[in-house]
């Protein structure tokens, strides 16, 4: 098979690395890729905001399966373009991807199909928002979410009416998140540990492929600003078999049946962001693709050939069973440019990549990297690398991940030092 992976992050690098080790892959192209992907195969220049350009690239390459990594191409309908032309692609259509791309639509969809989630109010004006804040009917603290895509940063937890009013003003005027914040979801704050649960689906059958726990805050101890993710570990010890069965029954199947009823069957990866509350698992959010950095620890757990599963999901013939998973946990530590997630510098040379990757049980996945003309690798973004360790237990996986981190150097490098500790705390 000829495979095209759309994306340029560590999630896509992890996917490419995995597929290149499997039989049945004749050619694999990443677009636009990064330095890590360029080191293992061809990359192509393409705009992820141009469905026609992505389709033309697939046509030119003669791809037999295209896999969409990030949310942007999904949000602008790249899957619709491929489906119209009869070219195989894995990912939800633009209408189905609204489960991620519009917080308002997702909450209303969950309400229509009785998916357990926090109580909420939709606000597209300050009058509605301020009335909700003053009524205190959603309790305190309060969660305020921008409706549209905001690079994983459109969620703010506020502790007082004064703070809530400031955040609402900033969002609705477009000064905080642009058009993504022109409509808001005001939501009660759920209490409990967070878990991410992933399935691969063909629109009817849902194949569980693992669970993980992300670390969103920039600093140790879950302090500092929210980020796109500073690390993750998998599987989550919190998601027992009983809870997984409950999530499949109460969350995943209602989503798939609801999507079909509303005329846009959902195919691809579905990320369920859950809060394990005293009333049971409740949905915080959905993503219409694999998470990042969760993909970097989830994909290595799948202990069977991945390509046949992806091909079957795209074709509508997915087996009705869970994926076979490894018993060795993975821990992924994200290395960032200094100052991330706010102002950070790029163009810093990176050393030690080969030394880290040569360690037993260590994988290094590139995100914000670029390959210079002289062959050196340099930073090109906020999240630069994810270093993943494998071990017989979480402590061993943590030790290996940080051994890999210790080998890698670039000016201003930053990372959390407590990734994975929640697994045994």
HUZI-V235882 format. One record per residue. N is the residue number from 1. RES is the residue in one letter. PSI is psi in degrees with one decimal (999 if undefined). D_LAST is the distance of its C-alpha to the last C-alpha in Angstrom with 1 decimal. Layout:
# HUZI-V235882
N_RES_PSI_D_LAST, N_RES_PSI_D_LAST
This chain:
# HUZI-V235882
1_X_146.3_44.0, 2_X_119.8_44.1, 3_X_138.1_40.9, 4_X_124.2_40.4, 5_X_121.8_37.0, 6_X_120.2_37.2, 7_X_171.0_34.8, 8_X_16.6_33.9, 9_X_-175.3_30.1, 10_X_-30.3_27.4, 11_X_-46.9_27.0, 12_X_-34.8_30.7, 13_X_-42.5_30.5, 14_X_-40.6_27.8, 15_X_-45.1_30.0, 16_X_-44.1_33.1, 17_X_-40.1_31.6, 18_X_-47.8_30.6, 19_X_-32.6_34.0, 20_X_-16.8_36.1, 21_X_0.2_34.8, 22_X_147.2_36.1, 23_X_153.9_39.7, 24_X_-8.7_41.7, 25_X_109.2_41.0, 26_X_-37.1_44.4, 27_X_139.8_43.6, 28_X_123.2_40.6, 29_X_136.1_41.1, 30_X_138.9_38.5, 31_X_124.2_39.8, 32_X_-8.7_39.5, 33_X_-172.8_36.9, 34_X_-172.1_35.7, 35_X_-36.2_36.1, 36_X_-41.3_33.6, 37_X_-35.0_35.4, 38_X_-25.1_38.8, 39_X_-17.4_37.9, 40_X_-4.3_37.5, 41_X_178.8_40.3, 42_X_144.4_42.6, 43_X_156.0_41.6, 44_X_146.3_43.8, 45_X_125.4_44.4, 46_X_149.9_44.0, 47_X_124.8_43.2, 48_X_0.9_40.2, 49_X_14.1_42.0, 50_X_94.5_45.2, 51_X_-37.9_45.2, 52_X_-39.3_48.7, 53_X_-39.6_47.8, 54_X_-40.1_44.8, 55_X_-41.8_47.1, 56_X_-38.5_49.8, 57_X_-44.8_47.5, 58_X_-40.1_46.4, 59_X_-44.2_50.1, 60_X_-38.7_51.1, 61_X_-11.6_48.5, 62_X_39.2_49.4, 63_X_142.3_45.8, 64_X_-13.8_45.2, 65_X_128.3_41.7, 66_X_135.9_40.2, 67_X_124.4_36.4, 68_X_124.1_35.4, 69_X_-65.7_32.2, 70_X_174.1_31.9, 71_X_-28.4_32.8, 72_X_-51.4_36.0, 73_X_-34.5_38.3, 74_X_-39.9_37.2, 75_X_-21.3_37.9, 76_X_8.5_41.5, 77_X_28.9_42.4, 78_X_-35.2_42.4, 79_X_-39.3_41.6, 80_X_-41.0_44.6, 81_X_-43.1_46.9, 82_X_-43.4_46.0, 83_X_-42.0_46.3, 84_X_-35.6_49.7, 85_X_-2.1_50.9, 86_X_22.1_49.5, 87_X_126.8_47.3, 88_X_135.3_43.9, 89_X_146.2_40.8, 90_X_117.1_37.2, 91_X_159.0_35.9, 92_X_154.8_36.7, 93_X_171.4_39.9, 94_X_-41.2_40.2, 95_X_-42.7_40.4, 96_X_-32.6_37.4, 97_X_-9.4_35.3, 98_X_-17.2_35.8, 99_X_-20.3_32.6, 100_X_-41.4_31.0, 101_X_-15.2_33.9, 102_X_110.3_34.8, 103_X_-35.9_32.2, 104_X_-50.6_35.2, 105_X_-43.3_36.4, 106_X_-44.4_32.9, 107_X_-41.1_32.4, 108_X_-35.5_35.9, 109_X_-45.4_35.6, 110_X_-38.9_32.5, 111_X_-40.9_34.6, 112_X_-32.9_37.5, 113_X_16.0_35.6, 114_X_41.4_33.4, 115_X_127.6_30.0, 116_X_124.5_27.4, 117_X_172.2_26.6, 118_X_152.1_26.6, 119_X_147.2_30.0, 120_X_163.8_31.9, 121_X_135.1_35.1, 122_X_131.3_36.9, 123_X_121.3_38.7, 124_X_14.8_41.2, 125_X_155.6_42.9, 126_X_-31.0_42.0, 127_X_-49.0_43.8, 128_X_-43.0_41.5, 129_X_-45.9_38.4, 130_X_-35.6_39.6, 131_X_-39.9_40.6, 132_X_-43.3_37.2, 133_X_-47.6_35.6, 134_X_-28.3_38.1, 135_X_-23.7_37.9, 136_X_17.2_34.2, 137_X_-16.8_34.1, 138_X_-0.4_30.8, 139_X_178.8_29.1, 140_X_144.9_27.2, 141_X_168.4_25.3, 142_X_141.9_27.2, 143_X_129.7_26.5, 144_X_124.1_29.5, 145_X_132.7_29.8, 146_X_141.5_32.6, 147_X_-44.2_34.4, 148_X_-174.0_34.9, 149_X_132.3_33.0, 150_X_37.8_31.6, 151_X_36.8_29.7, 152_X_9.7_26.4, 153_X_11.4_26.9, 154_X_25.3_29.0, 155_X_127.1_26.5, 156_X_131.2_26.5, 157_X_122.2_24.6, 158_X_147.5_27.1, 159_X_-8.4_26.9, 160_X_157.2_30.6, 161_X_-37.4_34.0, 162_X_-44.4_35.2, 163_X_-39.6_32.4, 164_X_-42.7_32.8, 165_X_-42.4_36.5, 166_X_-45.1_36.1, 167_X_-44.2_33.8, 168_X_-45.5_36.1, 169_X_-47.0_39.1, 170_X_-40.7_37.6, 171_X_-51.2_36.6, 172_X_-25.7_39.8, 173_X_-7.3_42.1, 174_X_3.9_40.5, 175_X_-21.7_39.7, 176_X_-50.1_35.9, 177_X_17.8_35.6, 178_X_-142.8_39.2, 179_X_-24.6_40.3, 180_X_-24.6_36.8, 181_X_13.5_36.5, 182_X_-18.7_39.9, 183_X_148.2_38.4, 184_X_155.3_35.2, 185_X_122.9_32.8, 186_X_128.9_31.7, 187_X_144.0_28.8, 188_X_150.3_26.9, 189_X_114.4_23.3, 190_X_151.6_21.0, 191_X_136.2_17.9, 192_X_172.6_14.7, 193_X_148.7_12.2, 194_X_141.0_14.3, 195_X_142.5_14.9, 196_X_130.9_17.9, 197_X_135.6_20.2, 198_X_138.2_23.2, 199_X_153.7_26.5, 200_X_132.0_29.8, 201_X_148.8_32.8, 202_X_12.3_36.5, 203_X_-21.3_37.1, 204_X_-53.5_37.3, 205_X_143.6_34.7, 206_X_119.1_31.0, 207_X_110.6_29.3, 208_X_132.4_25.4, 209_X_8.1_24.3, 210_X_172.0_20.5, 211_X_160.6_17.5, 212_X_167.5_15.3, 213_X_127.8_13.1, 214_X_162.0_14.9, 215_X_100.5_14.4, 216_X_-34.6_17.7, 217_X_150.4_17.8, 218_X_-26.3_19.6, 219_X_158.7_17.7, 220_X_149.7_14.4, 221_X_20.1_12.2, 222_X_46.8_14.0, 223_X_168.2_17.2, 224_X_-177.1_20.7, 225_X_157.8_22.8, 226_X_146.6_22.0, 227_X_-179.0_22.7, 228_X_-10.6_23.4, 229_X_124.5_20.0, 230_X_0.0_18.4, 231_X_168.7_16.5, 232_X_161.8_14.8, 233_X_154.5_13.3, 234_X_146.1_14.7, 235_X_168.3_14.7, 236_X_125.9_12.2, 237_X_-10.9_10.7, 238_X_-25.8_11.4, 239_X_90.9_15.0, 240_X_170.8_16.5, 241_X_-36.9_20.2, 242_X_-43.7_21.4, 243_X_-38.4_19.8, 244_X_-42.9_21.2, 245_X_-38.8_24.5, 246_X_-40.8_24.4, 247_X_-41.0_23.8, 248_X_-41.4_26.6, 249_X_-44.6_28.9, 250_X_-18.0_28.3, 251_X_-61.1_27.5, 252_X_-50.8_28.7, 253_X_-40.9_31.9, 254_X_-34.7_33.1, 255_X_-47.4_32.7, 256_X_-44.2_34.7, 257_X_-37.4_37.4, 258_X_-40.6_37.6, 259_X_-43.7_38.1, 260_X_-43.5_40.8, 261_X_-34.8_42.5, 262_X_4.0_42.7, 263_X_12.7_44.3, 264_X_79.5_41.7, 265_X_142.1_39.8, 266_X_121.1_36.4, 267_X_141.0_36.0, 268_X_-156.6_33.3, 269_X_138.6_29.6, 270_X_123.3_28.0, 271_X_119.1_24.6, 272_X_108.7_23.2, 273_X_114.5_20.8, 274_X_147.6_19.3, 275_X_125.4_17.7, 276_X_91.0_16.4, 277_X_174.4_18.3, 278_X_-18.3_19.5, 279_X_5.8_22.6, 280_X_177.0_21.1, 281_X_132.9_20.5, 282_X_145.5_22.5, 283_X_126.6_23.6, 284_X_-46.5_22.9, 285_X_163.3_25.0, 286_X_149.1_26.5, 287_X_143.9_27.3, 288_X_28.3_30.4, 289_X_179.7_29.1, 290_X_146.6_26.1, 291_X_166.9_23.6, 292_X_110.7_23.3, 293_X_9.7_20.9, 294_X_-36.4_19.7, 295_X_-34.2_23.0, 296_X_-21.5_22.3, 297_X_-19.6_19.4, 298_X_-48.2_20.9, 299_X_-41.2_24.4, 300_X_-15.9_23.6, 301_X_-22.5_21.9, 302_X_113.5_25.3, 303_X_48.7_26.9, 304_X_163.9_30.4, 305_X_129.9_33.1, 306_X_-37.5_32.1, 307_X_-44.8_35.5, 308_X_-32.0_37.1, 309_X_-42.9_34.4, 310_X_-42.5_34.9, 311_X_-41.0_38.7, 312_X_-38.5_38.6, 313_X_-42.4_36.6, 314_X_-32.7_39.2, 315_X_-9.5_42.0, 316_X_24.0_40.8, 317_X_36.7_40.4, 318_X_136.6_36.7, 319_X_147.3_35.9, 320_X_74.7_34.5, 321_X_164.0_31.4, 322_X_155.1_27.8, 323_X_150.7_27.6, 324_X_128.2_26.8, 325_X_147.8_23.4, 326_X_152.9_22.1, 327_X_0.5_19.5, 328_X_116.1_18.3, 329_X_158.7_15.5, 330_X_143.8_16.4, 331_X_127.4_14.9, 332_X_126.9_17.3, 333_X_125.0_17.8, 334_X_126.8_20.6, 335_X_129.6_23.1, 336_X_162.8_25.2, 337_X_145.0_28.5, 338_X_134.5_28.4, 339_X_-13.8_28.6, 340_X_140.0_27.0, 341_X_10.0_26.9, 342_X_-116.6_30.0, 343_X_127.6_32.8, 344_X_157.2_32.3, 345_X_151.5_34.8, 346_X_-178.9_35.4, 347_X_16.1_37.7, 348_X_125.8_35.7, 349_X_143.1_36.3, 350_X_131.7_33.3, 351_X_162.6_33.4, 352_X_6.0_31.3, 353_X_-45.9_30.7, 354_X_-39.3_32.5, 355_X_-40.9_30.8, 356_X_-46.7_27.3, 357_X_-21.3_28.4, 358_X_-12.5_30.0, 359_X_143.1_26.7, 360_X_130.4_25.8, 361_X_20.0_23.1, 362_X_134.0_23.3, 363_X_142.5_24.9, 364_X_120.1_26.0, 365_X_130.8_26.9, 366_X_146.3_29.2, 367_X_-83.6_29.2, 368_X_72.2_31.3, 369_X_155.1_33.5, 370_X_150.8_37.3, 371_X_119.6_39.6, 372_X_165.7_42.4, 373_X_-29.0_46.0, 374_X_4.8_45.6, 375_X_-4.6_42.7, 376_X_155.4_39.9, 377_X_136.8_36.8, 378_X_161.0_36.0, 379_X_145.4_33.6, 380_X_10.5_34.8, 381_X_-175.9_32.1, 382_X_-55.1_29.0, 383_X_119.5_26.4, 384_X_-49.0_27.9, 385_X_155.6_25.8, 386_X_121.7_22.7, 387_X_119.7_21.8, 388_X_130.0_20.0, 389_X_143.5_18.7, 390_X_142.1_18.9, 391_X_168.0_17.5, 392_X_-24.0_17.4, 393_X_177.6_13.6, 394_X_-40.4_11.0, 395_X_-39.8_11.2, 396_X_-40.5_14.9, 397_X_-40.2_15.1, 398_X_-46.4_13.4, 399_X_-41.0_15.9, 400_X_-40.9_18.8, 401_X_-45.9_18.2, 402_X_-25.7_18.3, 403_X_-38.5_21.2, 404_X_-43.8_23.0, 405_X_-41.0_22.3, 406_X_-23.9_23.8, 407_X_-18.7_27.0, 408_X_133.9_27.7, 409_X_135.5_29.7, 410_X_150.1_31.3, 411_X_129.3_32.3, 412_X_4.4_29.9, 413_X_138.7_27.0, 414_X_149.1_23.7, 415_X_157.6_20.1, 416_X_150.8_16.6, 417_X_11.2_14.7, 418_X_20.7_11.1, 419_X_129.8_11.6, 420_X_-14.0_9.3, 421_X_-24.9_6.2, 422_X_-20.2_4.9, 423_X_-26.5_6.0, 424_X_14.8_3.8, 425_X_999_0.0
